[in-house]
Each structure stands twice: as C-alpha cells, then as structure tokens.
Amino acid sequence: MEASQEISSLPSPQVSQLFDQWASTDRAQKMALGHQPLMEALLAEIAEPSSGAVLLDMGCGTGAFLAQAKASGFEHTCGIDAAPKMIEVAQHNAPGADVKVGNFTDLPWPTSSFDNVTTMEALYYCLEPLAALQEVRRVLKPGGRFDLIIDYYQDSTGTASWPEGLGFEITDLSAIQWVELLAEADFERISNKRILRPENKGVPDNWKPSVWFPTQNSYLAYLKDGALWLTGYLPPSTSGTS
C-alpha cells in the first residue's frame, strides 16, 4: 500500500478545524507524548504480528503510533484522521503509511483489509459510534482484532469538563455502554480494562489549572481512573460484512 492523502466523507468541521489548529502548534507533539503510555501498553500485546500483517489506526494524529507499529513488525500500516494538517504530519513521521483524511463511519478501504484496527483517544469525537464500529467490523479480516483506548468516558470522573474545553459535543458513554456497543456490532471475546499512567503518583510541581483539569482533584481523578481499553475480535467464520 502506497502512502496517499484522500478525502472521503469528512467528519464534523469543528473536529477538523480544531485538530488542524493543534497540528500547527506544539499541542500535537504534546498529545503524542501524553499518549505514549497508551501506545506502549497496546504494542506490548500486538507486537510481533504474523507475516504480512496490516494495521489501521483510526484517529492517527501525528502518526506516532503508525511509526511504532511499523517498527514492531507490521508490514503495512494505514491511518485515518479528521484533520488534513495532522495527516501531513503523519506522512512525515510515518513515511510509507497509507494515510487518509476521512470519516470513521465511511472508511475508505475495502472489506476485510486489516488484521488489526486500533484507535486511541479518538472514537468519542464520532457522534455515531455504532456506525463507526460497524465500519471497523467491515474492514477487519475474519478473526481480526480491534482495540479502542479512550481517556474520556463516563466512569472517568476527572474528564467531565472536556466537552466544555473542546467547545462541541462528544460521545459520552460508560465502560459498560461501550462494551454493549461492541457486542451490538457483533464483536466477540470483548475485554474491558484500564491503563494507568506512570505519573499517577500525584500532581507534578509544574501543574497548572486548565479548562481540561480545572482543579487538582480533577487531575488526580483522571490519573486514578485511567484510560479505558476495550478489545474485541471478529468471529473467524464471518465474511466481514456488517
């Protein structure tokens, strides 16, 4: 698969514009660094894939995870993101990856294309999560694995102010509701666990209140609750259609 930039059905202009702004500042790199513990936890489970394995990262951002997945053994890596400028950064950081601008509910790849589909800190930006999960199911190969990791979910008490910080609506579901959605999309062997960041020992000396974490208690709750990590598999006998 050759590197490319294409536009399919675009997501909310608000999401695209926000991430284009972040791509033009150091916010994008700070986000990638903040997601590093999540990427490391996931790669520890899916690294050393079978020969010829193909991975799709939904909400690929700067391409940091795509580059690490390629280095871990995935032969082909693909990514999709809402923001054209983020895709430009991803093309630089993950040369050779097939990256596209587009919508999670209309993935621009054929049915049964991927061994693994991953998404970190992105799916709650989609207001049609079931449609997105059905698209994931479509593009996964029979027996393929899907991993969803998010910091924003109802059980994470420290992230309640995030929609206000973003300035637009995002999907607000509990861990159990996410599990139920994966089951409704016909995933099997669904697991539900948390990733705790290594800095969860307390508030750092340079911490400052923000719209994301207005109080120290909100930041500590975010660390304590951790990121939600859901995994589901496509049944081996399925045709991959939804």
C-alpha positions in Angstrom: 0.0 0.0 0.0 1.5 3.3 -1.0 1.3 6.5 1.0 -1.6 8.7 0.0 -3.9 11.5 1.1 -7.5 11.2 0.1 -10.8 12.8 1.2 -13.8 10.6 1.8 -16.9 11.7 3.7 -15.4 14.3 6.1 -16.3 14.5 9.8 -17.5 17.5 11.7 -15.8 20.7 10.5 -15.4 21.6 14.2 -13.2 18.5 14.8 -11.2 19.0 11.6 -10.6 22.7 12.4 -9.6 22.0 16.0 -7.1 19.3 15.1 -5.7 21.4 12.2 -5.0 24.1 14.8 -3.3 21.7 17.1 -1.2 20.3 14.2 0.2 23.8 13.7 1.4 24.1 17.3 3.3 22.0 19.8 0.0 20.7 21.1 0.2 17.9 18.6 3.5 16.6 19.8 2.5 17.1 23.5 -0.6 14.9 22.7 1.6 12.2 21.2 3.8 12.2 24.2 0.8 12.0 26.5 -0.5 9.0 24.6 2.9 7.2 24.7 1.9 5.1 27.8 -1.2 4.0 25.9 0.7 3.2 22.8 3.3 1.2 24.7 0.6 -0.9 26.5 -1.1 -1.7 23.3 2.1 -2.6 21.4 3.2 -4.9 24.2 0.1 -7.0 23.3 0.0 -6.8 19.5 3.7 -6.5 18.6 5.4 -9.2 16.6 2.5 -9.8 14.3 2.2 -12.5 11.7 4.0 -12.1 8.4 2.2 -9.6 6.1 0.0 -8.2 8.9 -1.8 -4.9 8.1 -2.9 -2.4 10.7 -5.3 0.6 10.6 -5.1 3.3 13.2 -8.3 5.4 13.4 -7.5 9.0 14.5 -3.8 8.5 13.7 -2.9 12.1 14.5 0.8 12.7 14.2 1.5 9.2 13.0 3.5 8.3 16.1 1.7 5.0 16.6 1.9 4.1 13.0 5.7 4.5 13.0 5.9 2.4 16.2 3.6 -0.3 14.8 5.7 -0.5 11.6 8.9 -0.8 13.7 7.2 -3.6 15.8 6.7 -5.8 12.7 3.5 -4.7 10.9 4.2 -5.0 7.2 1.7 -2.4 6.1 0.2 0.5 8.2 -2.7 2.7 7.4 -4.3 5.7 9.2 -7.3 8.0 9.0 -7.8 11.3 10.7 -10.2 14.2 10.6 -7.6 16.9 10.1 -5.7 17.4 6.8 -2.8 19.1 8.6 -2.5 16.1 11.0 -2.3 13.8 8.0 0.6 16.0 6.7 2.4 15.5 10.0 1.7 11.7 9.9 3.1 11.4 6.4 6.3 12.9 7.7 6.5 10.8 10.8 5.3 7.5 9.2 6.7 7.5 5.7 5.2 4.7 3.6 2.0 4.5 5.7 -1.3 4.8 3.7 -2.9 7.8 5.5 -6.2 9.4 4.5 -8.4 12.3 5.6 -11.9 11.0 6.3 -14.8 9.8 8.5 -14.8 6.8 10.8 -18.3 5.9 9.6 -17.2 5.6 6.0 -13.7 4.1 6.0 -12.1 4.3 2.5 -10.7 0.8 2.4 -12.2 -2.5 1.1 -13.9 -5.1 3.2 -11.6 -7.5 5.1 -8.5 -5.3 4.7 -6.9 -5.4 8.1 -5.6 -7.8 10.7 -5.7 -5.1 13.4 -7.7 -1.9 13.8 -6.7 0.4 16.6 -8.0 3.8 17.9 -6.6 5.9 20.7 -8.3 9.0 22.1 -10.4 9.4 19.0 -13.6 7.5 18.8 -15.5 9.8 21.2 -15.3 12.5 18.6 -17.6 10.4 16.4 -21.3 11.0 17.3 -22.3 7.8 15.6 -20.1 5.3 17.4 -22.1 2.2 16.5 -21.8 3.1 12.8 -18.1 3.5 13.3 -17.8 0.1 15.0 -19.8 -1.5 12.2 -17.3 0.0 9.7 -14.4 -1.4 11.8 -16.1 -4.8 11.6 -16.4 -4.5 7.8 -12.7 -3.7 7.2 -11.3 -6.3 9.6 -10.4 -9.7 8.3 -12.1 -12.7 9.9 -10.6 -13.3 13.3 -9.2 -9.7 13.3 -8.6 -7.7 16.5 -10.0 -4.3 17.4 -8.5 -2.1 20.2 -10.3 1.0 21.5 -8.5 3.2 24.1 -10.0 6.4 25.4 -9.5 8.7 28.4 -12.9 10.3 28.1 -15.7 8.1 29.3 -18.4 8.4 32.0 -16.5 6.4 34.6 -13.6 8.8 34.3 -14.7 11.4 36.8 -11.8 13.8 36.1 -12.6 14.4 32.5 -16.1 15.8 32.8 -15.0 19.3 31.7 -13.6 18.1 28.3 -16.6 18.9 26.1 -16.6 22.5 27.5 -12.9 22.7 26.7 -13.5 21.4 23.2 -16.5 23.6 22.6 -18.6 20.9 20.9 -20.5 17.7 21.7 -18.6 14.4 22.0 -19.8 10.9 22.7 -20.3 10.3 26.5 -20.7 6.6 27.3 -19.7 4.4 30.3 -17.4 1.5 30.0 -20.3 -0.9 30.1 -22.1 1.0 27.4 -19.0 0.8 25.2 -18.9 -3.0 25.8 -22.6 -3.2 24.8 -21.9 -1.3 21.6 -19.1 -3.6 20.6 -21.4 -6.6 21.3 -24.1 -4.9 19.2 -21.6 -4.6 16.3 -21.1 -8.4 16.6 -17.6 -8.4 18.2 -16.7 -11.3 20.3 -14.3 -12.0 23.2 -14.7 -8.4 24.4 -12.5 -7.4 27.3 -12.6 -4.2 29.4 -9.7 -3.0 31.4 -7.8 0.2 32.3 -4.4 1.7 31.6 -2.8 3.7 34.4 -0.2 6.2 33.5 3.1 6.0 35.3 2.8 9.6 36.7 -0.3 8.7 38.8 1.7 9.2 42.0 0.5 12.8 42.3 0.3 16.3 40.9 3.6 17.4 39.3 5.2 20.6 40.6 4.6 22.4 37.3 0.9 21.5 37.2 -1.5 24.4 36.4 -5.3 24.5 36.3 -6.8 24.5 32.8 -10.2 24.0 31.1 -9.3 20.3 30.9 -8.4 19.9 34.5 -9.8 22.9 36.5 -8.7 21.5 39.9 -6.0 19.3 41.2 -8.7 16.9 42.3 -9.9 16.6 38.7 -6.4 15.8 37.5 -5.9 13.2 40.3 -9.2 11.6 39.4 -8.1 11.4 35.8 -4.9 9.6 36.8 -6.7 7.3 39.3 -9.5 6.2 36.8 -7.0 5.6 34.0 -7.7 5.1 30.3 -10.4 2.7 29.2 -9.1 -0.1 27.0 -11.6 -2.3 25.1 -10.7 -5.2 22.9 -12.9 -7.2 20.6 -12.4 -9.8 17.9 -14.2 -10.6 14.7 -15.5 -14.1 14.6 -13.2 -16.3 12.4 -16.0 -17.6 10.3 -17.5 -14.2 9.4 -17.3 -12.8 5.9 -16.5 -9.3 7.4 -19.7 -7.7 6.2 -22.0 -5.7 8.5 
